[in-house]
Amino acid sequence: MGNRWSSLKEKTAPYVFLSPFLFGFIIFFSYAFIRSLYF
């Protein structure tokens, strides 16, 4: 069980590191899109 968990963590590690950047980009683009609609 521990072996499978470590391999799963190795596979998901890049996504865990990239998710804050992706989240920030999504927030930034949605904010820019809303501003372009209203202004």
C-alpha positions in Angstrom: 0.0 0.0 0.0 2.8 2.4 0.9 4.5 1.6 -2.4 1.5 2.5 -4.4 1.0 5.8 -2.5 4.6 6.9 -3.2 4.3 6.2 -6.9 1.0 8.1 -6.9 2.7 11.0 -5.2 5.5 10.9 -7.8 3.0 11.0 -10.6 0.9 13.9 -9.2 3.8 16.0 -7.9 4.2 18.2 -11.1 0.4 18.9 -11.1 0.6 19.9 -7.4 3.4 22.3 -8.1 1.7 23.7 -11.2 -1.8 24.1 -9.8 -1.2 27.4 -8.0 0.2 28.9 -11.3 -2.8 27.6 -13.3 -5.2 28.9 -10.6 -3.6 32.3 -10.8 -3.7 32.4 -14.6 -7.4 31.4 -14.5 -8.2 34.2 -12.0 -6.2 36.7 -14.0 -7.8 35.9 -17.3 -11.3 35.8 -15.9 -10.7 39.2 -14.2 -9.4 40.7 -17.5 -12.4 39.2 -19.4 -14.9 40.7 -17.0 -13.1 44.1 -17.1 -13.1 44.0 -20.9 -16.9 43.3 -20.8 -17.7 46.2 -18.5 -15.2 48.8 -19.6 
